[in-house]
């Protein structure tokens, strides 16, 4: 981000193969005082170089593009050090590609017919480090994918979760249920600062980028279904 007057502007990169969609997004997002459009791309193949050159805070990424799709581009971006946040653009709620993008580290998704104010809100929230997805939408996505390789994912997820201490695991499960840091602090009798520390440790130990990935992993491990959680 950089400062415009007294305000810090969010640097935004737009990626969509439809020039009309890009024009509409650019007009809509560029009109906000706190957002600066630093670049546009028509395909995922252009994203790496553009990010290198423009250093965006957030990438608004179409999931379906002809050469390199948004999933591959998201995986590539999120593997970089100091990676920008990614918000996926899609036409479907429960889409396997969207779920894979979230597993790869996208911070959330918005539908293409979402009202402009909500897309702006999503970009702002992601730039501030907040997840875009509501717990209800996250559960809908996870339920959609439940039958696809569930056994393999459960085994792998449980192996990864085993690296956590007991309190870290409790915090991870609470995150998986969609609880905020304040709610987790109340539930587990901790300070908010301690919860934040545990969340940071969970992310570091598991090699994850955000709370959405924690939620997906706890779901895969079957922890949200266990009694006592």
C-alpha positions as CSV (number, residue, x, y, z in Angstrom):
1,X,0.0,0.0,0.0
2,X,1.1,3.6,-0.4
3,X,-0.2,6.9,0.9
4,X,-2.5,9.2,-1.1
5,X,-2.8,12.4,0.9
6,X,-3.6,11.2,4.4
7,X,-5.1,7.9,3.2
8,X,-3.3,4.6,2.5
9,X,-4.4,3.2,-0.9
10,X,-4.7,-0.5,-1.6
11,X,-2.8,-1.5,-4.7
12,X,-5.1,-3.7,-6.8
13,X,-4.3,-5.9,-9.8
14,X,-7.3,-7.0,-12.0
15,X,-7.1,-10.3,-13.9
16,X,-9.9,-11.4,-16.2
17,X,-9.9,-12.5,-19.8
18,X,-13.0,-10.5,-20.7
19,X,-12.1,-6.9,-21.5
20,X,-15.6,-5.7,-20.7
21,X,-15.4,-7.3,-17.2
22,X,-12.0,-5.7,-16.6
23,X,-13.3,-2.3,-17.8
24,X,-16.3,-2.6,-15.5
25,X,-14.1,-3.6,-12.5
26,X,-11.6,-0.9,-13.3
27,X,-14.3,1.8,-13.4
28,X,-16.0,0.5,-10.2
29,X,-12.8,-0.1,-8.1
30,X,-10.8,2.8,-9.5
31,X,-13.5,5.3,-8.3
32,X,-12.8,4.5,-4.7
33,X,-10.4,6.9,-2.9
34,X,-8.6,4.2,-1.1
35,X,-7.9,1.8,-4.0
36,X,-5.4,2.3,-6.8
37,X,-5.5,0.0,-9.9
38,X,-1.9,-0.8,-10.6
39,X,-2.4,-3.2,-13.5
40,X,-4.6,-5.4,-15.6
41,X,-4.1,-8.8,-17.1
42,X,-6.1,-10.9,-19.5
43,X,-4.6,-14.3,-18.5
44,X,-3.0,-16.0,-15.6
45,X,0.2,-16.3,-17.7
46,X,0.7,-12.5,-17.3
47,X,0.3,-12.4,-13.6
48,X,3.8,-13.3,-12.3
49,X,5.6,-10.6,-14.2
50,X,2.8,-8.0,-13.5
51,X,3.0,-8.7,-9.8
52,X,6.8,-8.4,-9.9
53,X,6.5,-5.0,-11.6
54,X,3.5,-3.5,-9.8
55,X,3.7,-5.0,-6.3
56,X,-0.1,-5.2,-5.7
57,X,-1.6,-5.7,-2.2
58,X,-4.6,-7.6,-3.6
59,X,-5.2,-9.5,-6.9
60,X,-8.8,-9.9,-8.1
61,X,-8.5,-13.1,-10.1
62,X,-10.9,-14.6,-12.6
63,X,-11.0,-18.4,-12.0
64,X,-11.6,-19.4,-15.7
65,X,-9.1,-18.1,-18.3
66,X,-8.0,-19.8,-21.6
67,X,-4.3,-20.3,-21.2
68,X,-3.4,-20.2,-17.5
69,X,-6.5,-20.3,-15.3
70,X,-6.9,-18.5,-12.0
71,X,-6.2,-21.6,-10.0
72,X,-2.8,-22.1,-11.4
73,X,-2.0,-18.4,-11.2
74,X,-3.1,-18.4,-7.5
75,X,-0.9,-21.4,-6.7
76,X,2.0,-19.7,-8.3
77,X,1.4,-16.4,-6.6
78,X,0.8,-17.8,-3.1
79,X,4.1,-19.8,-3.2
80,X,6.1,-16.5,-3.6
81,X,7.6,-14.7,-0.6
82,X,5.6,-11.5,0.2
83,X,2.7,-12.8,-1.9
84,X,-0.2,-10.5,-2.5
85,X,-3.6,-11.5,-1.2
86,X,-5.9,-13.2,-3.9
87,X,-9.7,-12.8,-4.2
88,X,-11.1,-15.2,-6.7
89,X,-13.9,-14.1,-9.2
90,X,-16.3,-16.8,-10.1
91,X,-19.8,-17.4,-11.5
92,X,-20.6,-20.3,-9.2
93,X,-20.9,-20.6,-5.4
94,X,-19.8,-24.2,-4.8
95,X,-17.2,-24.8,-7.4
96,X,-14.4,-27.3,-7.2
97,X,-11.9,-24.9,-8.8
98,X,-12.8,-22.2,-6.2
99,X,-12.2,-24.7,-3.4
100,X,-8.8,-25.7,-4.8
101,X,-7.9,-22.0,-5.1
102,X,-8.8,-21.5,-1.4
103,X,-6.7,-24.5,-0.5
104,X,-3.9,-22.9,-2.5
105,X,-4.1,-19.8,-0.3
106,X,-6.7,-17.5,-1.9
107,X,-8.3,-15.3,0.9
108,X,-11.8,-15.7,-0.4
109,X,-14.0,-15.4,-3.5
110,X,-16.7,-13.2,-4.8
111,X,-19.4,-13.9,-7.4
112,X,-19.2,-11.8,-10.6
113,X,-22.8,-10.6,-10.1
114,X,-22.0,-9.4,-6.5
115,X,-23.0,-5.8,-5.9
116,X,-20.1,-3.4,-6.5
117,X,-20.1,-2.2,-2.8
118,X,-19.6,-5.8,-1.7
119,X,-16.7,-6.4,-4.0
120,X,-15.1,-3.3,-2.7
121,X,-15.7,-4.5,0.8
122,X,-14.1,-7.8,0.0
123,X,-10.9,-6.2,-1.3
124,X,-10.7,-3.9,1.7
125,X,-11.2,-6.7,4.2
126,X,-8.6,-9.0,2.5
127,X,-6.1,-6.1,2.4
128,X,-6.6,-5.6,6.2
129,X,-6.0,-9.3,6.8
130,X,-9.6,-10.4,7.3
131,X,-11.1,-13.4,5.6
132,X,-13.8,-12.7,3.0
133,X,-15.8,-16.0,3.5
134,X,-18.5,-16.3,6.0
135,X,-18.5,-19.6,8.0
136,X,-21.8,-20.6,6.3
137,X,-20.2,-20.2,2.8
138,X,-17.1,-22.0,3.9
139,X,-19.1,-25.0,5.2
140,X,-21.1,-25.0,1.9
141,X,-17.9,-25.2,-0.1
142,X,-16.5,-27.9,2.1
143,X,-19.6,-30.0,2.0
144,X,-19.6,-29.7,-1.8
145,X,-16.2,-31.3,-1.9
146,X,-16.7,-33.8,0.9
147,X,-17.0,-36.8,-1.5
148,X,-13.9,-36.0,-3.6
149,X,-10.9,-37.8,-2.1
150,X,-12.2,-37.3,1.4
151,X,-10.4,-40.4,2.9
152,X,-7.0,-39.4,1.6
153,X,-7.5,-35.8,2.6
154,X,-8.6,-36.8,6.1
155,X,-5.4,-39.0,6.6
156,X,-3.1,-36.2,5.3
157,X,-4.9,-33.5,7.3
158,X,-4.7,-35.5,10.6
159,X,-1.0,-36.0,10.1
160,X,-0.5,-32.3,9.7
161,X,-2.8,-31.4,12.7
162,X,-0.7,-33.8,14.8
163,X,2.1,-31.2,14.7
164,X,0.0,-28.8,16.9
165,X,-0.1,-28.6,20.6
166,X,-3.4,-29.1,22.5
167,X,-4.3,-25.4,22.8
168,X,-3.2,-24.7,19.2
169,X,-5.5,-27.5,18.1
170,X,-8.4,-26.1,20.1
171,X,-7.8,-22.6,18.5
172,X,-7.6,-24.2,15.0
173,X,-11.0,-26.0,15.5
174,X,-12.5,-22.7,16.7
175,X,-11.2,-20.9,13.6
176,X,-12.7,-23.8,11.6
177,X,-16.1,-23.1,13.1
178,X,-15.8,-19.5,12.0
179,X,-15.2,-17.9,15.4
180,X,-13.5,-14.5,15.6
181,X,-10.4,-14.0,17.9
182,X,-12.6,-12.3,20.5
183,X,-15.1,-15.2,20.4
184,X,-12.3,-17.8,20.7
185,X,-10.8,-15.8,23.6
186,X,-14.2,-16.1,25.4
187,X,-14.7,-19.8,24.6
188,X,-11.2,-20.9,25.6
189,X,-10.6,-18.4,28.5
190,X,-7.7,-16.7,26.9
191,X,-6.8,-13.1,26.1
192,X,-7.3,-12.0,22.5
193,X,-3.5,-11.4,22.3
194,X,-2.9,-15.1,23.2
195,X,-5.4,-16.2,20.6
196,X,-3.6,-14.2,18.0
197,X,-0.3,-15.8,19.0
198,X,-1.8,-19.3,18.8
199,X,-3.3,-18.5,15.3
200,X,0.1,-17.3,14.1
201,X,1.7,-20.4,15.4
202,X,-0.9,-22.6,13.7
203,X,-0.3,-20.8,10.4
204,X,3.5,-21.2,10.8
205,X,3.5,-24.8,11.9
206,X,1.1,-25.9,9.2
207,X,2.6,-23.7,6.4
208,X,-0.7,-22.0,5.8
209,X,-1.5,-18.5,4.6
210,X,-4.8,-17.6,6.3
211,X,-7.8,-18.6,8.4
212,X,-9.7,-20.0,5.4
213,X,-7.0,-22.7,5.0
214,X,-7.1,-23.5,8.7
215,X,-10.9,-24.0,8.4
216,X,-10.4,-26.3,5.4
217,X,-7.8,-28.3,7.1
218,X,-9.8,-28.8,10.3
219,X,-12.8,-29.9,8.2
220,X,-10.6,-32.3,6.2
221,X,-9.3,-33.8,9.4
222,X,-12.8,-34.4,10.7
223,X,-12.2,-32.2,13.8
224,X,-15.4,-30.2,13.4
225,X,-17.5,-33.3,13.7
226,X,-15.8,-34.6,16.9
227,X,-17.7,-34.4,20.2
228,X,-16.4,-31.9,22.7
229,X,-15.5,-29.4,20.0
